[in-house]
């Protein structure tokens, strides 16, 4: 059964579905090195999917903080995807 959480911060009726359906979705393995620096990342909070490798890319703490502060995290992850797989990879991502 899907759990739905009502948004309480802005008073709207928006809901979020955080359920996982193993029949239609797959859990991605988390990469263990920063996608920018190559340094080992034992624990991460900044992740982005690479569906072609079936992994979640991660950033080192330093790189993540830098790009989160600038608001460029998603753009940087997408640049890494393009370097790994070419421009056409962006067609697989909605935004």
N, CA, C and O atoms as CSV, one atom per row, in Angstrom:
chain,resi,resn,atom,element,x,y,z
A,1,UNK,N,N,0.835,-1.168,0.000
A,1,UNK,CA,C,0.000,0.000,0.000
A,1,UNK,C,C,0.886,1.240,0.000
A,1,UNK,O,O,1.845,1.319,0.768
A,2,UNK,N,N,0.576,2.186,-0.839
A,2,UNK,CA,C,1.374,3.398,-0.961
A,2,UNK,C,C,1.086,4.336,0.196
A,2,UNK,O,O,-0.067,4.552,0.568
A,3,UNK,N,N,2.156,4.892,0.761
A,3,UNK,CA,C,2.004,5.874,1.823
A,3,UNK,C,C,2.001,7.254,1.202
A,3,UNK,O,O,2.829,7.554,0.343
A,4,UNK,N,N,1.085,8.085,1.626
A,4,UNK,CA,C,1.004,9.444,1.112
A,4,UNK,C,C,1.159,10.400,2.268
A,4,UNK,O,O,0.553,10.220,3.324
A,5,UNK,N,N,1.983,11.431,2.061
A,5,UNK,CA,C,2.216,12.429,3.108
A,5,UNK,C,C,1.738,13.772,2.619
A,5,UNK,O,O,2.173,14.239,1.567
A,6,UNK,N,N,0.863,14.395,3.352
A,6,UNK,CA,C,0.369,15.720,2.977
A,6,UNK,C,C,1.423,16.755,3.302
A,6,UNK,O,O,2.106,16.671,4.323
A,7,UNK,N,N,1.544,17.729,2.424
A,7,UNK,CA,C,2.501,18.803,2.646
A,7,UNK,C,C,1.961,19.739,3.716
A,7,UNK,O,O,0.872,20.293,3.566
A,8,UNK,N,N,2.714,19.916,4.790
A,8,UNK,CA,C,2.280,20.772,5.882
A,8,UNK,C,C,3.003,22.109,5.862
A,8,UNK,O,O,2.609,23.032,6.575
A,9,UNK,N,N,4.032,22.227,5.073
A,9,UNK,CA,C,4.825,23.455,5.096
A,9,UNK,C,C,4.175,24.588,4.334
A,9,UNK,O,O,4.309,25.744,4.735
A,10,UNK,N,N,3.477,24.301,3.252
A,10,UNK,CA,C,2.891,25.388,2.478
A,10,UNK,C,C,1.364,25.374,2.489
A,10,UNK,O,O,0.739,26.173,1.791
A,11,UNK,N,N,0.758,24.485,3.262
A,11,UNK,CA,C,-0.684,24.458,3.395
A,11,UNK,C,C,-1.415,23.928,2.179
A,11,UNK,O,O,-2.640,24.042,2.121
A,12,UNK,N,N,-0.734,23.360,1.215
A,12,UNK,CA,C,-1.385,22.864,0.003
A,12,UNK,C,C,-1.876,21.439,0.201
A,12,UNK,O,O,-1.590,20.801,1.214
A,13,UNK,N,N,-2.608,20.959,-0.771
A,13,UNK,CA,C,-3.138,19.603,-0.726
A,13,UNK,C,C,-2.211,18.609,-1.425
A,13,UNK,O,O,-2.610,17.470,-1.666
A,14,UNK,N,N,-0.993,19.010,-1.752
A,14,UNK,CA,C,-0.058,18.147,-2.463
A,14,UNK,C,C,0.268,16.910,-1.642
A,14,UNK,O,O,0.375,16.974,-0.417
A,15,UNK,N,N,0.425,15.777,-2.334
A,15,UNK,CA,C,0.840,14.553,-1.682
A,15,UNK,C,C,2.078,14.021,-2.370
A,15,UNK,O,O,2.340,14.321,-3.535
A,16,UNK,N,N,2.836,13.228,-1.633
A,16,UNK,CA,C,4.031,12.598,-2.182
A,16,UNK,C,C,3.909,11.099,-1.971
A,16,UNK,O,O,3.574,10.644,-0.877
A,17,UNK,N,N,4.177,10.347,-3.003
A,17,UNK,CA,C,4.129,8.895,-2.925
A,17,UNK,C,C,5.559,8.384,-2.898
A,17,UNK,O,O,6.277,8.485,-3.893
A,18,UNK,N,N,5.974,7.836,-1.763
A,18,UNK,CA,C,7.344,7.350,-1.614
A,18,UNK,C,C,7.414,5.836,-1.642
A,18,UNK,O,O,8.375,5.252,-1.141
A,19,UNK,N,N,6.410,5.191,-2.219
A,19,UNK,CA,C,6.394,3.734,-2.250
A,19,UNK,C,C,7.367,3.216,-3.302
A,19,UNK,O,O,7.761,3.943,-4.214
A,20,UNK,N,N,7.745,1.961,-3.161
A,20,UNK,CA,C,8.645,1.302,-4.094
A,20,UNK,C,C,7.959,0.042,-4.585
A,20,UNK,O,O,7.557,-0.800,-3.782
A,21,UNK,N,N,7.823,-0.095,-5.891
A,21,UNK,CA,C,7.190,-1.258,-6.489
A,21,UNK,C,C,8.254,-2.088,-7.194
A,21,UNK,O,O,8.690,-1.714,-8.282
A,22,UNK,N,N,8.686,-3.200,-6.609
A,22,UNK,CA,C,9.757,-3.996,-7.219
A,22,UNK,C,C,9.380,-4.606,-8.562
A,22,UNK,O,O,10.257,-5.041,-9.309
A,23,UNK,N,N,8.085,-4.643,-8.880
A,23,UNK,CA,C,7.659,-5.178,-10.170
A,23,UNK,C,C,7.927,-4.226,-11.323
A,23,UNK,O,O,8.138,-4.665,-12.454
A,24,UNK,N,N,7.921,-2.927,-11.049
A,24,UNK,CA,C,8.114,-1.941,-12.113
A,24,UNK,C,C,9.324,-1.045,-11.895
A,24,UNK,O,O,9.731,-0.332,-12.813
A,25,UNK,N,N,9.901,-1.065,-10.709
A,25,UNK,CA,C,11.052,-0.212,-10.414
A,25,UNK,C,C,12.215,-1.072,-9.945
A,25,UNK,O,O,12.026,-2.194,-9.474
A,26,UNK,N,N,13.406,-0.538,-10.078
A,26,UNK,CA,C,14.579,-1.262,-9.569
A,26,UNK,C,C,15.390,-0.319,-8.688
A,26,UNK,O,O,15.479,0.883,-8.939
A,27,UNK,N,N,15.966,-0.892,-7.669
A,27,UNK,CA,C,16.802,-0.124,-6.765
A,27,UNK,C,C,18.181,-0.003,-7.391
A,27,UNK,O,O,18.757,-0.998,-7.834
A,28,UNK,N,N,18.708,1.203,-7.427
A,28,UNK,CA,C,20.013,1.434,-8.042
A,28,UNK,C,C,21.119,1.320,-7.013
A,28,UNK,O,O,20.969,1.762,-5.874
A,29,UNK,N,N,22.234,0.723,-7.419
A,29,UNK,CA,C,23.399,0.595,-6.543
A,29,UNK,C,C,24.088,1.952,-6.431
A,29,UNK,O,O,24.238,2.657,-7.429
A,30,UNK,N,N,24.503,2.317,-5.230
A,30,UNK,CA,C,25.164,3.593,-5.002
A,30,UNK,C,C,26.645,3.452,-5.340
A,30,UNK,O,O,27.312,2.540,-4.852
A,31,UNK,N,N,27.158,4.351,-6.173
A,31,UNK,CA,C,28.579,4.336,-6.511
A,31,UNK,C,C,29.387,4.693,-5.268
A,31,UNK,O,O,28.888,5.377,-4.374
A,32,UNK,N,N,30.631,4.230,-5.211
A,32,UNK,CA,C,31.440,4.482,-4.022
A,32,UNK,C,C,32.521,5.540,-4.218
A,32,UNK,O,O,33.305,5.806,-3.307
A,33,UNK,N,N,32.565,6.144,-5.410
A,33,UNK,CA,C,33.522,7.225,-5.649
A,33,UNK,C,C,32.805,8.450,-6.199
A,33,UNK,O,O,31.786,8.334,-6.880
A,34,UNK,N,N,33.342,9.611,-5.900
A,34,UNK,CA,C,32.774,10.868,-6.368
A,34,UNK,C,C,32.844,10.920,-7.890
A,34,UNK,O,O,33.886,10.625,-8.475
A,35,UNK,N,N,31.753,11.290,-8.524
A,35,UNK,CA,C,31.714,11.337,-9.985
A,35,UNK,C,C,32.528,12.508,-10.545
A,35,UNK,O,O,32.786,12.553,-11.748
A,36,UNK,N,N,32.933,13.447,-9.702
A,36,UNK,CA,C,33.733,14.591,-10.151
A,36,UNK,C,C,35.213,14.417,-9.862
A,36,UNK,O,O,36.053,14.682,-10.721
A,37,UNK,N,N,35.538,13.969,-8.644
A,37,UNK,CA,C,36.943,13.912,-8.229
A,37,UNK,C,C,37.529,12.517,-8.251
A,37,UNK,O,O,38.747,12.356,-8.310
A,38,UNK,N,N,36.672,11.501,-8.203
A,38,UNK,CA,C,37.152,10.126,-8.163
A,38,UNK,C,C,37.536,9.652,-6.772
A,38,UNK,O,O,37.924,8.498,-6.594
A,39,UNK,N,N,37.429,10.546,-5.771
A,39,UNK,CA,C,37.787,10.135,-4.415
A,39,UNK,C,C,36.699,9.254,-3.819
A,39,UNK,O,O,35.526,9.368,-4.176
A,40,UNK,N,N,37.100,8.378,-2.912
A,40,UNK,CA,C,36.155,7.471,-2.270
A,40,UNK,C,C,35.160,8.254,-1.426
A,40,UNK,O,O,35.522,9.185,-0.706
A,41,UNK,N,N,33.888,7.850,-1.534
A,41,UNK,CA,C,32.805,8.502,-0.788
A,41,UNK,C,C,32.111,7.411,0.032
A,41,UNK,O,O,31.238,6.711,-0.480
A,42,UNK,N,N,32.501,7.266,1.312
A,42,UNK,CA,C,31.920,6.200,2.133
A,42,UNK,C,C,30.457,6.439,2.502
A,42,UNK,O,O,29.714,5.480,2.714
A,43,UNK,N,N,30.032,7.694,2.582
A,43,UNK,CA,C,28.640,8.021,2.894
A,43,UNK,C,C,28.287,9.280,2.122
A,43,UNK,O,O,29.083,10.217,2.060
A,44,UNK,N,N,27.089,9.307,1.530
A,44,UNK,CA,C,26.735,10.460,0.711
A,44,UNK,C,C,25.297,10.869,0.949
A,44,UNK,O,O,24.468,10.066,1.377
A,45,UNK,N,N,25.017,12.117,0.668
A,45,UNK,CA,C,23.648,12.600,0.729
A,45,UNK,C,C,23.260,13.277,-0.572
A,45,UNK,O,O,22.114,13.699,-0.726
A,46,UNK,N,N,24.185,13.390,-1.507
A,46,UNK,CA,C,23.947,14.047,-2.782
A,46,UNK,C,C,24.080,12.992,-3.880
A,46,UNK,O,O,25.190,12.588,-4.229
A,47,UNK,N,N,22.943,12.550,-4.422
A,47,UNK,CA,C,22.939,11.437,-5.384
A,47,UNK,C,C,22.104,11.787,-6.605
A,47,UNK,O,O,21.188,12.606,-6.535
A,48,UNK,N,N,22.440,11.146,-7.742
A,48,UNK,CA,C,21.705,11.351,-8.983
A,48,UNK,C,C,21.792,10.058,-9.785
A,48,UNK,O,O,22.867,9.462,-9.858
A,49,UNK,N,N,20.695,9.604,-10.390
A,49,UNK,CA,C,20.707,8.312,-11.081
A,49,UNK,C,C,21.440,8.332,-12.415
A,49,UNK,O,O,21.352,9.286,-13.187
A,50,UNK,N,N,22.163,7.252,-12.656
A,50,UNK,CA,C,22.738,6.965,-13.969
A,50,UNK,C,C,22.062,5.673,-14.407
A,50,UNK,O,O,22.526,4.577,-14.091
A,51,UNK,N,N,20.952,5.818,-15.145
A,51,UNK,CA,C,20.155,4.652,-15.519
A,51,UNK,C,C,20.884,3.707,-16.464
A,51,UNK,O,O,20.581,2.514,-16.493
A,52,UNK,N,N,21.817,4.203,-17.219
A,52,UNK,CA,C,22.545,3.326,-18.149
A,52,UNK,C,C,23.497,2.393,-17.413
A,52,UNK,O,O,23.751,1.281,-17.876
A,53,UNK,N,N,24.026,2.829,-16.272
A,53,UNK,CA,C,24.914,1.981,-15.467
A,53,UNK,C,C,24.169,1.350,-14.296
A,53,UNK,O,O,24.740,0.560,-13.544
A,54,UNK,N,N,22.878,1.704,-14.141
A,54,UNK,CA,C,22.067,1.216,-13.020
A,54,UNK,C,C,22.699,1.547,-11.676
A,54,UNK,O,O,22.734,0.719,-10.766
A,55,UNK,N,N,23.200,2.784,-11.570
A,55,UNK,CA,C,23.818,3.235,-10.334
A,55,UNK,C,C,23.320,4.625,-9.960
A,55,UNK,O,O,22.696,5.317,-10.764
A,56,UNK,N,N,23.606,5.013,-8.735
A,56,UNK,CA,C,23.397,6.374,-8.285
A,56,UNK,C,C,24.759,7.026,-8.181
A,56,UNK,O,O,25.611,6.576,-7.414
A,57,UNK,N,N,24.968,8.081,-8.946
A,57,UNK,CA,C,26.217,8.825,-8.857
A,57,UNK,C,C,26.217,9.606,-7.551
A,57,UNK,O,O,25.161,10.020,-7.072
A,58,UNK,N,N,27.384,9.807,-6.982
A,58,UNK,CA,C,27.511,10.561,-5.741
A,58,UNK,C,C,28.607,11.612,-5.900
A,58,UNK,O,O,29.455,11.525,-6.788
A,59,UNK,N,N,28.565,12.603,-5.018
A,59,UNK,CA,C,29.607,13.621,-4.959
A,59,UNK,C,C,30.284,13.548,-3.601
A,59,UNK,O,O,29.669,13.161,-2.608
A,60,UNK,N,N,31.543,13.920,-3.568
A,60,UNK,CA,C,32.222,14.042,-2.292
A,60,UNK,C,C,31.547,15.152,-1.493
A,60,UNK,O,O,30.837,15.987,-2.053
A,61,UNK,N,N,31.769,15.155,-0.215
A,61,UNK,CA,C,31.139,16.175,0.644
A,61,UNK,C,C,31.514,17.579,0.180
A,61,UNK,O,O,30.658,18.458,0.082
A,62,UNK,N,N,32.789,17.780,-0.103
A,62,UNK,CA,C,33.269,19.102,-0.516
A,62,UNK,C,C,32.608,19.544,-1.823
A,62,UNK,O,O,32.138,20.676,-1.931
A,63,UNK,N,N,32.573,18.652,-2.812
A,63,UNK,CA,C,31.966,18.983,-4.110
A,63,UNK,C,C,30.462,19.214,-3.966
A,63,UNK,O,O,29.906,20.128,-4.576
A,64,UNK,N,N,29.812,18.383,-3.159
A,64,UNK,CA,C,28.366,18.526,-2.976
A,64,UNK,C,C,28.029,19.866,-2.337
A,64,UNK,O,O,27.120,20.558,-2.795
A,65,UNK,N,N,28.749,20.236,-1.291
A,65,UNK,CA,C,28.486,21.517,-0.630
A,65,UNK,C,C,28.719,22.691,-1.573
A,65,UNK,O,O,27.943,23.647,-1.592
A,66,UNK,N,N,29.783,22.612,-2.349
A,66,UNK,CA,C,30.090,23.686,-3.302
A,66,UNK,C,C,28.945,23.871,-4.298
A,66,UNK,O,O,28.493,24.993,-4.527
A,67,UNK,N,N,28.480,22.776,-4.884
A,67,UNK,CA,C,27.450,22.874,-5.913
A,67,UNK,C,C,26.058,23.104,-5.337
A,67,UNK,O,O,25.223,23.739,-5.982
A,68,UNK,N,N,25.795,22.602,-4.141
A,68,UNK,CA,C,24.511,22.896,-3.501
A,68,UNK,C,C,24.397,24.382,-3.203
A,68,UNK,O,O,23.338,24.979,-3.400
A,69,UNK,N,N,25.476,24.977,-2.732
A,69,UNK,CA,C,25.468,26.417,-2.437
A,69,UNK,C,C,25.268,27.254,-3.696
A,69,UNK,O,O,24.596,28.285,-3.663
A,70,UNK,N,N,25.847,26.812,-4.792
A,70,UNK,CA,C,25.710,27.536,-6.059
A,70,UNK,C,C,24.385,27.235,-6.763
A,70,UNK,O,O,23.971,27.970,-7.659
A,71,UNK,N,N,23.732,26.160,-6.356
A,71,UNK,CA,C,22.494,25.744,-7.026
A,71,UNK,C,C,22.752,25.070,-8.357
A,71,UNK,O,O,21.898,25.102,-9.244
A,72,UNK,N,N,23.924,24.457,-8.512
A,72,UNK,CA,C,24.306,23.856,-9.792
A,72,UNK,C,C,24.415,22.336,-9.747
A,72,UNK,O,O,24.937,21.729,-10.682
A,73,UNK,N,N,23.935,21.720,-8.685
A,73,UNK,CA,C,24.133,20.281,-8.500
A,73,UNK,C,C,23.577,19.456,-9.656
A,73,UNK,O,O,24.284,18.614,-10.208
A,74,UNK,N,N,22.335,19.685,-10.022
A,74,UNK,CA,C,21.714,18.882,-11.085
A,74,UNK,C,C,22.425,19.096,-12.414
A,74,UNK,O,O,22.651,18.141,-13.157
A,75,UNK,N,N,22.779,20.340,-12.720
A,75,UNK,CA,C,23.482,20.617,-13.975
A,75,UNK,C,C,24.825,19.884,-14.023
A,75,UNK,O,O,25.211,19.355,-15.065
A,76,UNK,N,N,25.530,19.855,-12.897
A,76,UNK,CA,C,26.834,19.177,-12.850
A,76,UNK,C,C,26.658,17.671,-13.032
A,76,UNK,O,O,27.410,17.047,-13.780
A,77,UNK,N,N,25.676,17.085,-12.359
A,77,UNK,CA,C,25.419,15.655,-12.549
A,77,UNK,C,C,25.088,15.363,-14.015
A,77,UNK,O,O,25.558,14.367,-14.565
A,78,UNK,N,N,24.294,16.209,-14.646
A,78,UNK,CA,C,23.953,15.999,-16.054
A,78,UNK,C,C,25.188,16.125,-16.952
A,78,UNK,O,O,25.300,15.413,-17.950
A,79,UNK,N,N,26.112,17.022,-16.608
A,79,UNK,CA,C,27.362,17.139,-17.370
A,79,UNK,C,C,28.171,15.851,-17.268
A,79,UNK,O,O,28.779,15.415,-18.245
A,80,UNK,N,N,28.177,15.246,-16.084
A,80,UNK,CA,C,28.884,13.970,-15.905
A,80,UNK,C,C,28.227,12.893,-16.763
A,80,UNK,O,O,28.921,12.098,-17.397
A,81,UNK,N,N,26.905,12.862,-16.787
A,81,UNK,CA,C,26.197,11.885,-17.626
A,81,UNK,C,C,26.571,12.048,-19.095
A,81,UNK,O,O,26.805,11.061,-19.793
A,82,UNK,N,N,26.627,13.290,-19.563
A,82,UNK,CA,C,26.982,13.545,-20.959
A,82,UNK,C,C,28.406,13.072,-21.231
A,82,UNK,O,O,28.664,12.494,-22.287
A,83,UNK,N,N,29.327,13.298,-20.315
A,83,UNK,CA,C,30.702,12.822,-20.492
A,83,UNK,C,C,30.762,11.304,-20.536
A,83,UNK,O,O,31.546,10.728,-21.290
A,84,UNK,N,N,29.927,10.657,-19.720
A,84,UNK,CA,C,29.929,9.189,-19.674
A,84,UNK,C,C,29.254,8.564,-20.887
A,84,UNK,O,O,29.728,7.550,-21.399
A,85,UNK,N,N,28.139,9.161,-21.362
A,85,UNK,CA,C,27.294,8.465,-22.335
A,85,UNK,C,C,26.940,9.267,-23.585
A,85,UNK,O,O,26.324,8.719,-24.500
A,86,UNK,N,N,27.309,10.541,-23.652
A,86,UNK,CA,C,26.959,11.364,-24.804
A,86,UNK,C,C,25.672,12.147,-24.576
A,86,UNK,O,O,24.906,11.859,-23.656
A,87,UNK,N,N,25.447,13.147,-25.435
A,87,UNK,CA,C,24.304,14.064,-25.309
A,87,UNK,C,C,22.944,13.360,-25.276
A,87,UNK,O,O,22.034,13.809,-24.579
A,88,UNK,N,N,22.801,12.267,-26.020
A,88,UNK,CA,C,21.503,11.608,-26.120
A,88,UNK,C,C,21.020,11.044,-24.781
A,88,UNK,O,O,19.835,10.746,-24.635
A,89,UNK,N,N,21.906,10.895,-23.815
A,89,UNK,CA,C,21.501,10.373,-22.507
A,89,UNK,C,C,20.503,11.297,-21.820
A,89,UNK,O,O,19.679,10.834,-21.031
A,90,UNK,N,N,20.561,12.581,-22.103
A,90,UNK,CA,C,19.669,13.537,-21.452
A,90,UNK,C,C,18.212,13.350,-21.861
A,90,UNK,O,O,17.312,13.829,-21.171
A,91,UNK,N,N,17.972,12.667,-22.960
A,91,UNK,CA,C,16.599,12.381,-23.398
A,91,UNK,C,C,15.894,11.436,-22.433
A,91,UNK,O,O,14.665,11.373,-22.418
A,92,UNK,N,N,16.664,10.695,-21.620
A,92,UNK,CA,C,16.099,9.757,-20.658
A,92,UNK,C,C,15.650,10.441,-19.366
A,92,UNK,O,O,15.025,9.807,-18.515
A,93,UNK,N,N,15.964,11.726,-19.215
A,93,UNK,CA,C,15.647,12.452,-17.994
A,93,UNK,C,C,14.589,13.500,-18.306
A,93,UNK,O,O,14.684,14.203,-19.312
A,94,UNK,N,N,13.583,13.606,-17.448
A,94,UNK,CA,C,12.454,14.483,-17.720
A,94,UNK,C,C,12.804,15.951,-17.596
A,94,UNK,O,O,12.284,16.768,-18.357
A,95,UNK,N,N,13.668,16.312,-16.663
A,95,UNK,CA,C,14.015,17.728,-16.514
A,95,UNK,C,C,15.484,17.902,-16.257
A,95,UNK,O,O,15.954,19.030,-16.106
